[in-house]
């Protein structure tokens, strides 16, 4: 019994010491402990954040996997001669940390939609497709197509290898900030929704002047 009692007393003593206010620990020790705890917390948080920033995570729900991801597979952003592929977060999440966090907070509303089955059938998805697309177009318009610029750099464009109209628009509108990528490139990675009744200027930048 004495052995059991000693073991119990040891555990109880450790627990009391563990919960006792740190009267004898130095400020340096507490600061170091807090610093290490912060690193561990930050590492865990960043790891979890990056786990939500992968194509596997994005397509883990059938709403994405069965609809827009299937469409992406038919585009040059998914398969091309160079083998460079854009994944979901490349086009929908900015790379800079502050912009990424803002986008993640904004995207948290999608969890609500998942829980309540907003687009959990093909029919619901098609019914809401125009509204969903317009939200994304408006977001990209507001941030000057920041996600497009994750990969595409105007200064690196060889305008001599572009069609005359594209080169004209890039030189006179994109470079000067009068237009942004999403103005012309709606439907570049996914099928366009039914655009009946949508103003022509919203559909694309076809209203911009031609070079001639």
C-alpha positions as CSV (number, residue, x, y, z in Angstrom):
1,X,0.0,0.0,0.0
2,X,2.9,2.3,0.8
3,X,4.1,2.0,-2.8
4,X,0.6,3.0,-4.2
5,X,0.4,5.8,-1.7
6,X,3.8,7.2,-2.7
7,X,2.9,7.0,-6.4
8,X,-0.3,8.8,-5.6
9,X,1.4,11.4,-3.6
10,X,4.0,11.9,-6.4
11,X,1.2,12.5,-9.0
12,X,-0.7,14.8,-6.7
13,X,2.4,16.7,-5.8
14,X,3.3,17.1,-9.5
15,X,-0.2,18.3,-10.3
16,X,-0.1,20.9,-7.5
17,X,3.3,22.1,-8.6
18,X,2.1,22.3,-12.2
19,X,-0.9,24.5,-11.2
20,X,1.0,26.6,-8.7
21,X,1.7,30.2,-9.8
22,X,5.3,30.6,-11.0
23,X,6.8,32.5,-8.1
24,X,10.4,31.3,-8.8
25,X,10.5,31.2,-12.6
26,X,12.5,34.0,-14.2
27,X,11.0,36.4,-16.6
28,X,13.4,35.2,-19.3
29,X,12.2,31.6,-18.8
30,X,8.5,32.6,-19.2
31,X,9.3,34.8,-22.2
32,X,11.2,31.9,-23.8
33,X,8.4,29.5,-23.1
34,X,5.8,31.9,-24.5
35,X,8.0,32.4,-27.6
36,X,8.2,28.6,-28.2
37,X,4.5,28.2,-27.6
38,X,3.9,30.9,-30.2
39,X,6.0,29.2,-32.7
40,X,4.2,25.9,-32.2
41,X,0.8,27.6,-32.4
42,X,1.8,29.5,-35.6
43,X,3.2,26.4,-37.2
44,X,0.0,24.5,-36.5
45,X,-2.2,27.4,-37.7
46,X,-0.2,27.9,-40.9
47,X,-0.2,24.1,-41.6
48,X,-3.9,24.0,-41.3
49,X,-4.3,27.1,-43.4
50,X,-2.2,25.6,-46.2
51,X,-4.1,22.4,-46.0
52,X,-7.3,24.3,-47.0
53,X,-5.4,25.9,-49.8
54,X,-5.0,22.8,-52.0
55,X,-6.8,21.4,-55.0
56,X,-7.5,18.2,-53.0
57,X,-9.3,20.2,-50.3
58,X,-11.2,22.4,-52.8
59,X,-12.6,19.3,-54.6
60,X,-13.3,17.3,-51.5
61,X,-16.9,18.3,-51.7
62,X,-19.0,17.0,-54.6
63,X,-20.4,20.5,-55.3
64,X,-17.0,21.5,-56.7
65,X,-15.7,18.1,-57.9
66,X,-18.8,17.3,-60.0
67,X,-19.3,20.7,-61.5
68,X,-16.6,23.4,-62.0
69,X,-13.7,21.0,-61.5
70,X,-14.9,18.8,-64.4
71,X,-15.0,21.9,-66.6
72,X,-11.5,23.0,-65.6
73,X,-10.1,19.7,-66.8
74,X,-11.1,20.6,-70.4
75,X,-9.2,23.9,-70.4
76,X,-5.6,25.0,-71.1
77,X,-5.2,26.0,-67.4
78,X,-5.5,22.3,-66.6
79,X,-3.5,20.6,-69.4
80,X,-1.2,22.2,-71.9
81,X,2.0,21.7,-73.8
82,X,4.2,23.2,-71.0
83,X,2.7,21.1,-68.2
84,X,2.2,24.1,-66.0
85,X,-1.2,23.7,-64.3
86,X,-3.3,26.2,-62.4
87,X,-5.0,24.7,-59.4
88,X,-8.2,26.1,-57.7
89,X,-6.3,28.3,-55.2
90,X,-4.1,29.7,-57.9
91,X,-7.1,31.3,-59.5
92,X,-9.3,32.0,-56.4
93,X,-6.9,32.8,-53.6
94,X,-4.2,35.6,-53.6
95,X,-0.7,34.6,-52.8
96,X,0.2,37.4,-50.5
97,X,-0.5,36.5,-46.9
98,X,-2.7,39.5,-45.9
99,X,-4.8,39.2,-49.1
100,X,-5.0,35.4,-48.6
101,X,-6.3,35.8,-45.0
102,X,-8.9,38.3,-46.2
103,X,-10.0,35.8,-48.9
104,X,-10.2,32.9,-46.5
105,X,-12.4,35.0,-44.2
106,X,-14.6,35.9,-47.1
107,X,-14.8,32.2,-48.2
108,X,-15.9,31.1,-44.8
109,X,-19.4,31.9,-46.0
110,X,-19.1,28.9,-48.4
111,X,-19.1,26.6,-45.3
112,X,-22.6,28.0,-44.5
113,X,-23.7,27.1,-48.0
114,X,-22.3,23.6,-47.7
115,X,-24.1,23.0,-44.4
116,X,-27.5,24.1,-45.8
117,X,-27.1,22.5,-49.3
118,X,-27.3,25.7,-51.3
119,X,-25.9,24.0,-54.4
120,X,-25.8,20.3,-53.4
121,X,-27.5,19.2,-56.6
122,X,-26.7,19.9,-60.3
123,X,-30.0,21.7,-60.7
124,X,-29.4,24.0,-57.8
125,X,-25.9,24.7,-59.1
126,X,-27.2,25.7,-62.5
127,X,-30.0,27.8,-61.0
128,X,-27.4,29.8,-59.0
129,X,-24.6,29.7,-61.5
130,X,-25.0,33.2,-62.8
131,X,-25.2,34.7,-59.4
132,X,-22.1,32.8,-58.2
133,X,-20.2,33.8,-61.3
134,X,-21.1,37.5,-60.9
135,X,-19.9,37.5,-57.3
136,X,-16.6,36.2,-58.5
137,X,-16.3,38.5,-61.4
138,X,-17.1,41.5,-59.1
139,X,-14.5,40.4,-56.6
140,X,-11.8,40.0,-59.3
141,X,-12.8,43.4,-60.8
142,X,-12.5,45.0,-57.4
143,X,-9.0,43.6,-56.7
144,X,-7.7,44.2,-60.2
145,X,-7.6,40.5,-61.0
146,X,-5.1,39.9,-58.3
147,X,-5.3,36.1,-58.6
148,X,-4.7,36.2,-62.4
149,X,-1.5,38.2,-61.6
150,X,-0.3,35.3,-59.4
151,X,1.0,33.8,-62.6
152,X,0.5,36.4,-65.4
153,X,2.7,39.5,-65.5
154,X,2.0,42.3,-67.9
155,X,5.7,43.3,-68.1
156,X,6.5,39.8,-69.3
157,X,3.9,39.7,-72.1
158,X,5.2,39.5,-75.6
159,X,2.6,41.6,-77.3
160,X,4.1,40.9,-80.8
161,X,2.9,37.3,-80.4
162,X,-0.7,38.2,-79.6
163,X,-3.6,38.8,-81.9
164,X,-3.8,42.5,-82.9
165,X,-7.0,43.2,-80.8
166,X,-5.6,41.4,-77.7
167,X,-2.3,43.3,-78.0
168,X,-4.2,46.6,-78.5
169,X,-6.4,46.0,-75.4
170,X,-3.5,44.9,-73.3
171,X,-1.3,47.9,-74.3
172,X,-4.0,50.6,-74.1
173,X,-6.4,49.3,-71.4
174,X,-4.8,46.7,-69.1
175,X,-1.5,48.6,-68.8
176,X,-3.2,51.8,-68.0
177,X,-5.7,50.4,-65.5
178,X,-8.8,51.1,-67.6
179,X,-9.5,47.4,-67.8
180,X,-8.5,44.3,-65.9
181,X,-8.0,40.7,-66.8
182,X,-11.5,39.5,-65.8
183,X,-13.2,42.0,-68.1
184,X,-12.2,40.0,-71.1
185,X,-11.4,36.5,-69.7
186,X,-14.7,35.4,-68.2
187,X,-15.2,31.7,-68.9
188,X,-11.4,31.1,-69.3
189,X,-11.5,28.2,-66.9
190,X,-15.2,27.4,-66.5
191,X,-18.2,27.4,-68.8
192,X,-20.1,30.7,-68.8
193,X,-23.6,30.7,-67.2
194,X,-26.6,31.6,-69.3
195,X,-25.9,35.3,-70.0
196,X,-29.4,36.1,-71.3
197,X,-30.3,39.6,-70.1
198,X,-26.8,40.4,-68.9
199,X,-25.5,43.7,-70.4
200,X,-22.9,43.2,-73.1
201,X,-20.4,45.3,-71.3
202,X,-20.6,42.9,-68.3
203,X,-20.2,39.8,-70.4
204,X,-16.8,40.8,-71.8
205,X,-14.8,43.8,-72.9
206,X,-16.1,43.5,-76.4
207,X,-17.3,47.1,-76.2
208,X,-13.7,48.3,-76.1
209,X,-12.6,49.9,-79.3
210,X,-10.7,47.9,-81.9
211,X,-7.2,48.9,-83.1
212,X,-8.6,50.0,-86.4
